[in-house]
């Protein structure tokens, strides 16, 4: 009995080691996540237009959770759900969808965003990202689209000109003209009157003489 127990004790560790080598425990690969911020601004007058920015993975880069994000008026949105399990550079193209809002000028620039995945000292994965404006090589401060809204100026209200004072109406003379006073005695020539007086005197004298 003692020999059997001793033999079993010798073989148990060896069997366990062999089993471990033949059936290795699963090892989870390191992963890294990232998100890409997008800022939309509106110059000019304030507005509530909804702007849309789309993302396109390049060179078989992992796709984010969203294919586009929307920003109302202005603000920042994020493309999330980016997951990487191997070191390397992963590139994405970002552009704003040109809408049809009235009196609005859309920013037609595009950006190429690079997500660099690196292995850290502890074996984990780290990421860094940067954006490059289309047609340039220098890194941009971020992905920023600047639109402009210029509504038409309200029509000026015409100020009515002061009306001229009405001309005074002529006053009608309602007084009736005073009629000429009736003449009671017609004008008589003095010479005729004198002649009549003389004739009367002469006639009177003649008659008087005849009576005598």
C-alpha positions as CSV (number, residue, x, y, z in Angstrom):
1,X,0.0,0.0,0.0
2,X,2.7,2.4,0.8
3,X,4.4,1.8,-2.6
4,X,1.1,2.5,-4.5
5,X,0.5,5.7,-2.6
6,X,4.0,6.9,-3.2
7,X,3.8,6.2,-6.9
8,X,0.4,8.0,-7.1
9,X,1.8,11.0,-5.4
10,X,4.7,11.2,-7.9
11,X,2.4,10.9,-10.9
12,X,-0.3,13.4,-9.9
13,X,1.8,16.6,-10.4
14,X,3.1,15.3,-13.7
15,X,-0.4,14.6,-14.9
16,X,-1.6,18.0,-13.9
17,X,1.2,19.7,-15.7
18,X,0.6,17.7,-18.8
19,X,-3.1,18.5,-18.7
20,X,-2.3,22.2,-18.4
21,X,0.0,22.1,-21.4
22,X,-2.5,20.2,-23.5
23,X,-5.5,22.4,-22.5
24,X,-4.3,26.0,-22.0
25,X,-6.6,28.5,-20.4
26,X,-8.2,31.1,-22.7
27,X,-6.3,34.3,-22.9
28,X,-8.2,37.5,-23.8
29,X,-6.5,39.8,-26.3
30,X,-6.0,43.4,-25.3
31,X,-8.4,45.9,-26.8
32,X,-8.5,49.7,-27.0
33,X,-11.5,52.0,-27.6
34,X,-11.7,55.5,-29.0
35,X,-14.3,58.1,-29.9
36,X,-14.0,61.0,-32.4
37,X,-15.4,64.4,-31.5
38,X,-17.0,66.6,-34.1
39,X,-17.8,70.3,-33.6
40,X,-20.3,72.3,-35.7
41,X,-20.5,76.1,-35.5
42,X,-22.8,78.7,-37.0
43,X,-21.6,82.2,-37.8
44,X,-23.9,85.1,-38.5
45,X,-27.3,85.0,-37.0
46,X,-28.4,82.3,-34.5
47,X,-30.5,79.5,-36.0
48,X,-31.8,76.0,-35.1
49,X,-30.8,74.3,-38.3
50,X,-29.9,70.6,-37.9
51,X,-26.5,69.8,-39.4
52,X,-25.3,66.2,-40.3
53,X,-21.7,64.9,-40.3
54,X,-21.0,61.5,-41.8
55,X,-17.9,59.2,-41.2
56,X,-16.4,56.8,-43.7
57,X,-13.8,54.2,-42.5
58,X,-10.8,53.9,-44.8
59,X,-8.6,50.9,-45.5
60,X,-10.9,48.5,-43.7
61,X,-10.7,50.4,-40.4
62,X,-13.3,49.3,-37.8
63,X,-16.6,51.0,-38.2
64,X,-18.0,53.1,-35.3
65,X,-21.4,52.6,-33.8
66,X,-22.8,55.5,-35.9
67,X,-22.4,56.3,-39.5
68,X,-23.5,59.9,-38.9
69,X,-24.2,62.4,-36.1
70,X,-26.4,65.5,-36.0
71,X,-25.9,68.8,-34.3
72,X,-28.7,71.4,-34.0
73,X,-27.5,75.0,-34.4
74,X,-24.1,74.4,-33.0
75,X,-22.3,72.1,-30.6
76,X,-20.2,68.9,-30.3
77,X,-21.2,65.3,-31.1
78,X,-19.1,62.1,-30.9
79,X,-18.6,59.0,-33.0
80,X,-18.4,56.2,-30.5
81,X,-18.0,52.5,-30.4
82,X,-14.6,52.3,-32.1
83,X,-12.8,49.2,-30.9
84,X,-9.2,48.1,-31.9
85,X,-7.5,44.8,-31.0
86,X,-4.2,45.3,-32.8
87,X,-1.6,48.1,-33.0
88,X,-1.6,50.2,-36.2
89,X,-3.0,53.3,-37.8
90,X,-6.7,53.4,-38.7
91,X,-8.0,56.3,-40.8
92,X,-11.5,57.8,-41.2
93,X,-12.9,60.4,-43.5
94,X,-15.3,63.0,-42.0
95,X,-17.5,65.4,-44.1
96,X,-20.6,67.5,-43.5
97,X,-23.7,66.7,-45.5
98,X,-24.7,69.8,-47.5
99,X,-28.3,70.6,-46.6
100,X,-30.9,72.9,-48.1
101,X,-31.6,75.3,-45.3
102,X,-32.4,78.8,-46.7
103,X,-29.8,81.5,-46.4
104,X,-27.2,79.1,-45.1
105,X,-23.7,78.5,-46.4
106,X,-22.4,75.0,-45.5
107,X,-18.8,74.3,-44.7
108,X,-17.6,71.9,-47.5
109,X,-14.3,70.9,-45.9
110,X,-13.4,67.3,-45.2
111,X,-11.1,65.8,-42.6
112,X,-9.0,62.7,-42.4
113,X,-8.8,61.4,-38.8
114,X,-6.1,58.9,-37.9
115,X,-6.4,56.7,-34.8
116,X,-3.0,55.3,-33.8
117,X,-3.1,52.2,-31.6
118,X,0.1,51.4,-29.7
119,X,1.1,48.7,-27.2
120,X,1.8,50.0,-23.8
121,X,4.6,48.7,-21.4
122,X,2.1,46.6,-19.5
123,X,0.9,44.9,-22.7
124,X,-2.3,46.9,-23.0
125,X,-3.3,49.0,-26.0
126,X,-3.3,52.8,-26.0
127,X,-4.7,55.2,-28.6
128,X,-4.1,58.7,-29.9
129,X,-5.8,60.4,-32.7
130,X,-5.4,63.5,-34.8
131,X,-7.2,65.2,-37.8
132,X,-5.8,66.7,-41.0
133,X,-7.8,69.2,-43.0
134,X,-8.3,68.2,-46.7
135,X,-5.5,69.5,-48.8
136,X,-3.1,70.1,-45.9
137,X,-0.5,68.1,-44.1
138,X,-0.4,69.9,-40.7
139,X,-2.5,68.5,-37.9
140,X,-5.7,70.4,-37.2
141,X,-6.8,71.5,-33.8
142,X,-9.9,69.3,-34.2
143,X,-12.7,68.4,-36.5
144,X,-14.6,71.7,-36.8
145,X,-17.2,72.7,-39.4
146,X,-18.2,76.3,-39.5
147,X,-21.4,77.2,-41.3
148,X,-22.9,80.7,-41.9
149,X,-26.5,81.8,-41.6
150,X,-27.4,85.2,-43.1
151,X,-31.1,85.8,-43.1
152,X,-32.4,88.7,-45.2
153,X,-32.8,92.0,-43.5
154,X,-36.4,92.9,-42.7
155,X,-37.9,95.3,-45.1
156,X,-37.8,98.9,-43.8
157,X,-41.2,100.4,-43.0
158,X,-41.7,103.5,-45.0
159,X,-42.5,106.5,-42.8
160,X,-45.4,108.5,-44.3
161,X,-44.6,112.1,-45.2
162,X,-46.4,114.7,-43.1
163,X,-49.5,115.8,-44.9
164,X,-49.7,119.4,-45.9
165,X,-52.0,121.6,-44.0
166,X,-55.3,122.1,-45.9
167,X,-55.7,125.4,-47.6
168,X,-58.3,127.6,-45.9
169,X,-61.6,127.7,-47.7
170,X,-62.6,131.1,-48.9
171,X,-65.3,132.7,-46.8
172,X,-68.4,133.4,-48.9
173,X,-69.9,136.9,-48.4
174,X,-73.4,136.1,-47.4
175,X,-74.4,139.7,-46.6
176,X,-76.9,141.0,-49.0
177,X,-75.8,144.2,-50.8
178,X,-77.6,147.2,-49.5
179,X,-79.8,148.5,-52.2
180,X,-79.8,152.1,-53.3
181,X,-82.1,154.3,-51.3
182,X,-85.1,155.3,-53.4
183,X,-84.9,158.8,-54.7
184,X,-88.0,160.8,-53.6
185,X,-87.1,163.9,-55.6
186,X,-85.7,163.8,-59.0
187,X,-82.9,166.1,-59.7
188,X,-84.1,169.3,-61.4
189,X,-81.9,171.7,-63.2
190,X,-81.5,175.0,-61.4
191,X,-81.7,177.0,-64.6
192,X,-85.1,175.7,-65.4
193,X,-86.3,176.4,-61.9
194,X,-85.1,179.9,-62.1
195,X,-86.8,180.4,-65.4
196,X,-90.1,179.1,-64.0
197,X,-89.8,181.4,-61.1
198,X,-89.2,184.4,-63.3
199,X,-92.1,183.4,-65.6
200,X,-94.4,183.1,-62.6
201,X,-93.4,186.5,-61.3
202,X,-93.9,188.1,-64.7
203,X,-97.3,186.4,-65.1
204,X,-98.3,187.4,-61.6
205,X,-97.4,191.0,-62.3
206,X,-99.3,191.1,-65.6
207,X,-102.4,189.7,-64.0
208,X,-102.2,192.2,-61.2
209,X,-101.9,195.1,-63.6
210,X,-105.0,194.0,-65.5
211,X,-107.1,193.9,-62.4
212,X,-106.2,197.5,-61.6
